[in-house]
Amino acid sequence: MKQPAAPTATAPPTGHQALSAYIRARFDEFSRSQKDVAQYIVDHLDEAAFQTAEELARRANTSSSTVVRFSQALGFEGFPELQQAAREEYRRRPPGGLANGSAAAAAPLFSLDHTESEAALAADHVNLEDTAHKLSRADLEAAIDAIVSAGKVLIAGTDQMAFFASYLRHLLMLLDLRAEIVASPSQEALGRLSRIDEQTLVVGLSAGRPHPLITRTMKLARHRKAPTLAITDATLSEVARLARIRLYYSSNTPAFVRSHTALLSLIQALAYGVYSRDAQQYDVRIKAFRLK
């Protein structure tokens, strides 16, 4: 397979130009592995500002040499210079990431000498806040509308996302909504893909680089003019770019795997949003479902 040409090095961002905005503007120039680094830096600037190149590479599922080459492609001498630009942008942001800085006065969850486990809990707390602040009410309502009006919901999620696809299906089935999942390229799953039509809402779940099956599913849905919803932790994700409705969640964590606390909360919020459209009627359906 022909590899994308490496982007030519240009001058790095200067003055008050934000690193993340500069990366977004040049995103299509990068190779596939460099796009993984770009996505991670844009969506996890606070981590990129203080991690080593090796740590950043592990988070982005690539190599430290790719991180260095990505830095040079942006016009920096190496990763330390890119990291300095990330730190400058991070320091210019208001405390807590809020425009009015209202989070600055909030008391910390744990003391300064917190343990690793407490650090993970604190990160999940921040993820929930970050997700709530970044969510657009219009996008959230559009996602709920799409679920309510769909003849069928097809939820695609592989590997770790398969659990969340199954859980969303469970919540929708409690509301007596028709829902199916695609979690692997099995014959049965491919058969479900073949039945996608304009009445099928296709939901793609992804974390970091999307699985090829999820990308294929979203492309097929787009080709068949089916409504599409992407739920992802990467704002530059290909799955998000293929979807009509996009919901983003934050997955920052000091742990060895991505955090999905905010994703779980978002899925439950979607289901509750559907339920609240007609709570009385859905209560009857839930009771009947549990009696089966």
N, C-alpha and C positions, 0 to 999 in steps of 0.2 A: 504494500500500500504506500502510495506517495505521501511523504511527510510534508506538513506545511513549512514554507520557507521561514527561517528565523527572521524576526523583525530587525531592521537595521537600527543601530544605536543612534539616538538623537540626544539633544540636550535635555537634562533632567528638569523637572518643574522648578521654577524660580519664583522669588518673591512670595506672594501669598497664595499662589496656586496650590490647591490641595493635592496631595499625592493620590488619594483615591479618585478624584475627578480626572486626573491625568491618566491613571490606569484605565478608567472606564472609557475615555476617549480613544485609547489605542488598543482596546481589548481584542478586536477582530484581527489584529496583526500578529498576535501571539500563537505559538504552537500549542498543541493540546495540553502538554504537561505544564507549559508556562501559564496557560489559562487557569489551571488548578491553583497555581500560586497567586495569580491575580485575584481570583474569586476569594481566596482565603484572606488576603490582605485587605481587600475592600470591606468585607463583612466582619473581620475580626481585627480591626486596626489596633485595638488596645493590646492584643497579644503579639501582633507582628512588631509593635514598637519596642517590645522588651524581651522577646524570645531570641535564641540563637538561630543561626541559619539551619542547623540540624533539627532543632525543635519545630521550626516553621515547616521544614520539608516533611517531617513526620505527620504534622497536622494536615498538610495539603496532599498527603499520599504521593509524594514524589521524592526526589533526591536533593541533597544539599547543593550539588553542582548545578541542578536546574534552577534553584533559588538564586545562585550567584549569576548564572547566565541571564536570568530574568532581570536582575538588577542592572546588569550591563546593557541589556537591550533597551532599558529605560533611559540610559545615558549616565548612570552612576558608575563609579570606579568598581564598586563591589557592593556586597550586602550591607556593610556598616554605614555607607552613605545613604542607601535606601532606608535603612532603619532610622537614621537621624531625621530624614524627611517625614517618616511615619510618626516619630515622637513629636516633631514640631506641630503636625496637624492635630495629633491627639491632645497636646497641651493647649491648643487654641480652642478646643471644643469646650462648651459650658460644662460645669460640674454635673455629673450624672447624665450628660447627654441631653439635658432639657434646655429649652430656649431660655427659660426664666431662672434656671439654676436652682429650682425649688428642692431638688434632691440633696443639695449640699448640706442641709441642716439635719438630714436623717441620721440617726445613730447607727453605727456599724453593727452588723449582726453578731460578730465575734470580736474578741480582743485581738491585738496586734500579733500575739503569739499563737494564732489559731493553728490547729492541726490540719493535715492534708484533707481529711474528711470534711472538716468544717469549711475549708476553702472551696471544696466542691459544692457544698450546700449553699454557700454564699454566692457562688457563680450562677447556680440555678435560680436563685432569688433575683439576681440581676438580669438573667435571661428572660424571665417572665415580665419584668418591668420593661426591658428593651423591646420585647415583642409587642407588648401592649401599646407602647408609645409609637412604634413604627407602623402598626396596622392601620390601614385606611378603613374607616367605617363604610365607605362606599364599596370597597372591594369585599369586605366581610359580608355586607348585605347582598351584594351581587352573587357571592358564593352560595349563600343561603337560598336566594331566589332560584339559582340554577338547580340546586338539590331538590327543592320543592316541586319545580316544574318538570323535572326530568322523568321520562318514562322508565328509565333504568339508570343506575349509577354503576360505572365500572371503575374500580379502584386499583391502580397499578402501583405495586411497591415490592421490591426484591430485597433479599438479605435482611438487614436490620429493619428496613421499612416494611417488610411483610407483616410483622406483628401489628404495626400501626394501621396498615391497610385492613387487616382482619378485625381490629378493634373498631375502626370506623364503620365497617360493614355491620358489625354486631349492633352498634348504636342505631344505625339506620333501619335495621331489621326490627328492632324493638318498636320503631315507629311505623312498622308495616310497610316500609319502602323497599322496593326491589333493588338489591345491591349484589354485585359480584366482585371477586378480586382476581387479579393476575399477579402471581408472585414468582413464577418461573416459566421458562419456555417449554412447558409440557404441552402435549397434544391437546389436552383439555383447555388449557389457558389460551393456546393459539386459536382454538375454536371460538372462545369468547371474543377474542379480538376480531374474528371474521364477522361477528354479528353486530359490530359497532355501526350505528346509523345516526341520523340527525336528532333522534329522540334520546340518545345515550349521552349522559354526562360522564366524561372521562376525567378522572382525578389522578394526577401523577404525583407520587411522593418521592422526594429525593433528599439526600444529604451529601454535600460535596459533589464530586463528579457523578452524574447519574448513570445508572446501569444502562447498557445499550438497549435492553428490552423496554425500559421506560421511555427512552427517547423515541424508539420505534413506535411505541403505542401512541405517543402524543402526535407524531407525524401522521400516523394512520388516521387518527381522530380528526386532525386538521384537514386531511385530504377528503374525508367523508363528511366534512362540514358539521361535525359533532361539537357541542359545547365542551370547553376544556377548562380545567382548574389545576393549577400547579401549587403545591405546598412544599416549600423548599427553604433551606437555610442559606442558599447562595443567590444573591440578587442577580448575578450574572450567569446563572445556570441556564443551560440550553433548554431544559424542561420549562423553565419560566418563560423563556423567549418564545416558545412554541404555544404557550397557553393564552387563552383570552382573559382569564382571571388569575391573578397571582397573589398568594399569601406567603409572607416571609416570616420565619421564626428564627430566633437567636439560639445558637448552640455552643457558645463559649464555655470552656471548662478547663481546669488544670489537670483533669483525669486523662487516662490513656485512650478514651473513646469520646466521641461527641456527646453532648448532653441533648436529651430529647424531652426534657421536662416541659419546655415551652410548646413543643409539638403536641404532646399529649393534651395539654391545656387547650391548645387551639382546636384540636379535633373535638374535644368535649364542648367547646364553645359553639362550634358549628352545629353539632347535634342539638344542643340546647336552643340555639337560634331557630332551627327547624321546628322543634317542639313548641316553642313559644308562639309560633304563628297560629296554632290552633290547639292550645293545651288541653282543652276539654275533650276534643275528639281524639287526640293522641293518647290521652289517659285510657280511653276505652280500648284503643288498639293495643297498648302496652299490656293491659290486663288480659286481653284475649290471647296475646302472644304467650304470656307466662302460663296460661292455663292449658296450652296445647301439650 
